Amino acid sequence: MATVVEEYTNLEKEQRAAASPSIKLTLEQANKLAGGQSFELIDGRIVFKDEAPADIASLPQLTFEQANRLADGRSFELINGRMIFEMADYDHSQTQALLGAELVNYFKTKPIGRVLTELNYRLWPENPLESRKPDLSVILNEHLQETERYPTRAPDIAVEIISEDDVWTKLFAKAKLYFEKGSREVWFVDPYEKNMMVLTPTARRWVLDTLTSELLPGLQVDLQDIFTWPAATK
């Protein structure tokens, strides 16, 4: 495989997208080659965000079942039959963990729902080429389907932790999709600017200090608590 990786690294960008099917990288190999750049791994081929994916359409499309087997437990989304891996950095991961912990604590005192991490949704059950995966999902009790491994209804609150290379137009398009499939709120959490945006189907607002939600009575989360690791207690 070392020879394959070296051969792949030496290809020009335009050639990489159309590389021979024999050159397939694992996520770990692709992550090393990326050198910190944001990328997607599609059918074993690394595609950087700044590359024009002219030949991606010619790659074989995967069904959700095929992608799930190939993912081998790794988190992914399936968009038009293409596996999309998002590489979370430290700030992203920490914010996801801390906000998730705040919501777990909330539901311990008000058991009106649950928070789940990186749950994949089959929002188009008739279409095996699509799935979506919020960073966090809040599902209220009336919509819990514990027997449904991959829900077909979007969560009541879909939470996306923003990455540094995210584009707002794409984020808003994703929010629109969540609303069309049942979400009542979408939260965009920015660990770099240390703020967040709460969207409903008809409005949006910035949150700069304390997070509240009409769907979660009594919830009050100080944003500092989800962007800064708590100090150790003696």
C-alpha positions as CSV (number, residue, x, y, z in Angstrom):
1,M,0.0,0.0,0.0
2,A,2.9,2.4,0.5
3,T,3.6,2.2,-3.2
4,V,0.0,3.0,-3.9
5,V,0.0,6.0,-1.6
6,E,3.2,7.3,-3.1
7,E,1.7,6.9,-6.6
8,Y,-1.5,8.6,-5.6
9,T,0.4,11.5,-4.0
10,N,2.3,12.1,-7.2
11,L,-0.8,12.5,-9.3
12,E,-1.9,15.9,-10.4
13,K,-5.1,17.1,-8.9
14,E,-7.1,16.6,-12.1
15,Q,-5.8,13.1,-12.3
16,R,-6.6,12.2,-8.7
17,A,-10.4,12.4,-9.2
18,A,-10.2,10.0,-12.1
19,A,-7.5,7.8,-10.8
20,S,-7.5,4.1,-11.5
21,P,-10.0,2.2,-9.3
22,S,-7.0,0.1,-8.0
23,I,-5.8,3.2,-6.1
24,K,-8.1,3.3,-3.0
25,L,-7.2,4.9,0.2
26,T,-8.4,4.2,3.8
27,L,-9.6,7.2,5.8
28,E,-6.4,7.1,7.9
29,Q,-4.2,7.2,4.7
30,A,-6.3,10.0,3.2
31,N,-6.1,12.0,6.5
32,K,-2.3,11.8,6.4
33,L,-2.1,12.8,2.8
34,A,-4.5,15.7,3.4
35,G,-2.0,17.5,5.6
36,G,-4.7,19.4,7.5
37,Q,-6.7,20.3,4.4
38,S,-10.4,19.7,4.4
39,F,-11.3,16.7,2.1
40,E,-13.9,14.2,1.2
41,L,-13.1,10.5,0.7
42,I,-15.3,9.2,-2.2
43,D,-14.9,5.5,-3.1
44,G,-11.4,5.4,-1.7
45,R,-10.4,8.6,-3.5
46,I,-9.4,11.8,-1.7
47,V,-11.1,15.0,-3.0
48,F,-10.1,18.3,-1.6
49,K,-12.6,21.1,-1.1
50,D,-10.7,23.4,-3.6
51,E,-10.7,20.8,-6.3
52,A,-13.3,20.8,-9.1
53,P,-14.9,17.3,-8.9
54,A,-15.4,17.1,-12.6
55,D,-15.2,13.4,-12.8
56,I,-16.9,12.5,-9.5
57,A,-20.2,11.9,-11.3
58,S,-18.6,9.0,-13.1
59,L,-17.8,7.2,-9.9
60,P,-20.1,4.3,-8.9
61,Q,-22.9,5.3,-6.5
62,L,-23.3,3.5,-3.2
63,T,-26.5,2.6,-1.5
64,F,-26.8,3.3,2.2
65,E,-26.3,-0.3,3.1
66,Q,-23.1,-0.5,1.0
67,A,-21.8,2.7,2.4
68,N,-22.6,1.6,6.0
69,R,-20.5,-1.6,5.5
70,L,-17.6,0.3,3.9
71,A,-17.6,2.9,6.7
72,D,-16.7,0.3,9.2
73,G,-18.2,2.2,12.1
74,R,-17.0,5.6,11.0
75,S,-19.4,8.6,10.8
76,F,-20.5,9.6,7.3
77,E,-23.3,11.2,5.3
78,L,-24.5,9.8,1.9
79,I,-25.2,12.4,-0.7
80,N,-26.3,11.2,-4.1
81,G,-24.6,7.9,-3.5
82,R,-21.3,9.5,-2.4
83,M,-19.8,8.9,1.1
84,I,-18.9,12.2,2.8
85,F,-16.6,12.0,5.8
86,E,-16.2,15.2,7.9
87,M,-13.0,15.4,9.8
88,A,-13.7,17.1,13.1
89,D,-10.9,19.1,14.7
90,Y,-10.3,19.7,18.5
91,D,-12.6,22.7,18.8
92,H,-15.4,21.0,16.9
93,S,-15.2,17.8,19.0
94,Q,-15.0,19.6,22.3
95,T,-18.0,21.8,21.6
96,Q,-20.0,18.8,20.5
97,A,-19.1,16.9,23.7
98,L,-19.9,19.9,26.0
99,L,-23.1,20.8,24.4
100,G,-24.2,17.2,24.4
101,A,-23.4,17.0,28.1
102,E,-25.5,20.1,28.8
103,L,-28.5,18.6,27.0
104,V,-28.0,15.2,28.7
105,N,-28.1,17.0,32.1
106,Y,-31.2,18.9,31.0
107,F,-33.1,15.8,30.0
108,K,-32.1,14.2,33.4
109,T,-34.2,16.8,35.1
110,K,-36.9,17.2,32.4
111,P,-37.3,13.8,30.7
112,I,-39.2,15.1,27.7
113,G,-36.8,13.8,25.1
114,R,-33.2,12.6,24.3
115,V,-30.0,13.9,22.7
116,L,-28.1,11.6,20.4
117,T,-24.7,12.1,18.7
118,E,-24.1,11.7,14.9
119,L,-27.2,9.6,14.3
120,N,-27.7,8.9,10.6
121,Y,-31.1,9.7,9.1
122,R,-32.8,8.0,6.1
123,L,-34.9,11.0,5.3
124,W,-35.7,9.6,1.9
125,P,-36.5,5.9,2.8
126,E,-37.4,5.2,-0.9
127,N,-34.0,6.6,-2.0
128,P,-31.1,4.4,-0.9
129,L,-28.5,6.9,-2.1
130,E,-29.2,9.6,0.5
131,S,-28.7,10.0,4.3
132,R,-27.9,13.0,6.6
133,K,-26.1,13.1,9.9
134,P,-26.4,16.1,12.3
135,D,-23.7,16.4,14.9
136,L,-26.3,16.3,17.6
137,S,-30.0,15.4,17.5
138,V,-32.7,16.3,20.0
139,I,-35.7,14.1,19.7
140,L,-38.7,14.8,21.8
141,N,-40.6,11.8,23.4
142,E,-43.5,12.0,21.0
143,H,-41.2,11.3,18.1
144,L,-38.9,8.7,19.6
145,Q,-38.8,5.5,17.5
146,E,-36.4,3.3,19.4
147,T,-37.0,0.4,17.0
148,E,-36.0,2.5,14.0
149,R,-32.3,2.1,13.6
150,Y,-32.0,5.0,11.1
151,P,-34.9,7.4,11.6
152,T,-36.9,8.6,8.6
153,R,-38.0,11.8,10.3
154,A,-35.6,14.6,11.0
155,P,-34.9,15.4,14.7
156,D,-37.0,18.0,16.4
157,I,-33.7,20.0,16.8
158,A,-30.8,19.3,14.4
159,V,-27.5,20.7,15.7
160,E,-24.6,21.3,13.3
161,I,-21.2,22.3,14.7
162,I,-19.7,24.7,12.1
163,S,-16.3,23.9,10.6
164,E,-14.0,26.7,9.5
165,D,-14.5,25.9,5.8
166,D,-18.3,25.7,6.0
167,V,-20.3,28.0,3.6
168,W,-23.4,29.7,4.9
169,T,-25.4,29.1,1.7
170,K,-24.8,25.4,2.1
171,L,-25.7,25.5,5.8
172,F,-29.0,27.3,5.1
173,A,-29.8,24.7,2.4
174,K,-29.2,22.0,4.9
175,A,-31.4,23.7,7.4
176,K,-34.2,24.0,4.8
177,L,-33.9,20.3,4.2
178,Y,-34.2,19.5,7.9
179,F,-37.3,21.7,8.2
180,E,-38.9,20.0,5.2
181,K,-38.3,16.6,6.9
182,G,-39.7,17.5,10.3
183,S,-37.2,19.6,12.3
184,R,-38.6,22.4,14.3
185,E,-35.3,24.1,15.1
186,V,-31.8,24.0,13.7
187,W,-28.8,25.2,15.7
188,F,-25.6,26.3,14.0
189,V,-22.9,26.3,16.6
190,D,-19.6,28.2,15.8
191,P,-16.8,27.1,18.1
192,Y,-14.4,29.6,16.5
193,E,-16.4,32.8,16.8
194,K,-18.0,31.3,20.0
195,N,-21.6,32.1,19.1
196,M,-24.5,30.3,17.5
197,M,-27.6,30.8,15.4
198,V,-31.0,29.3,16.2
199,L,-33.3,28.9,13.2
200,T,-37.0,28.0,13.0
201,P,-38.9,27.6,9.8
202,T,-39.8,31.3,9.9
203,A,-37.1,33.1,11.7
204,R,-33.5,33.0,12.9
205,R,-31.6,34.7,15.8
206,W,-28.0,34.9,17.0
207,V,-27.2,33.7,20.4
208,L,-24.2,35.4,22.0
209,D,-24.5,34.6,25.7
210,T,-27.3,32.2,26.9
211,L,-29.0,29.5,24.8
212,T,-32.7,29.0,25.2
213,S,-35.2,27.1,23.2
214,E,-39.0,27.2,22.9
215,L,-39.0,23.4,22.5
216,L,-37.0,22.9,25.7
217,P,-38.7,24.8,28.6
218,G,-36.3,26.0,31.2
219,L,-33.2,25.3,29.2
220,Q,-30.5,27.9,29.8
221,V,-27.0,27.2,28.6
222,D,-24.2,29.7,29.1
223,L,-22.3,29.6,25.8
224,Q,-19.0,29.8,27.7
225,D,-19.8,26.4,29.1
226,I,-19.9,24.8,25.7
227,F,-16.8,26.5,24.3
228,T,-14.4,26.2,27.2
229,W,-13.5,23.0,29.0
230,P,-14.6,23.3,32.7
231,A,-11.9,23.8,35.3
232,A,-11.1,20.9,37.5
233,T,-12.8,20.9,40.9
234,K,-11.0,19.9,44.0
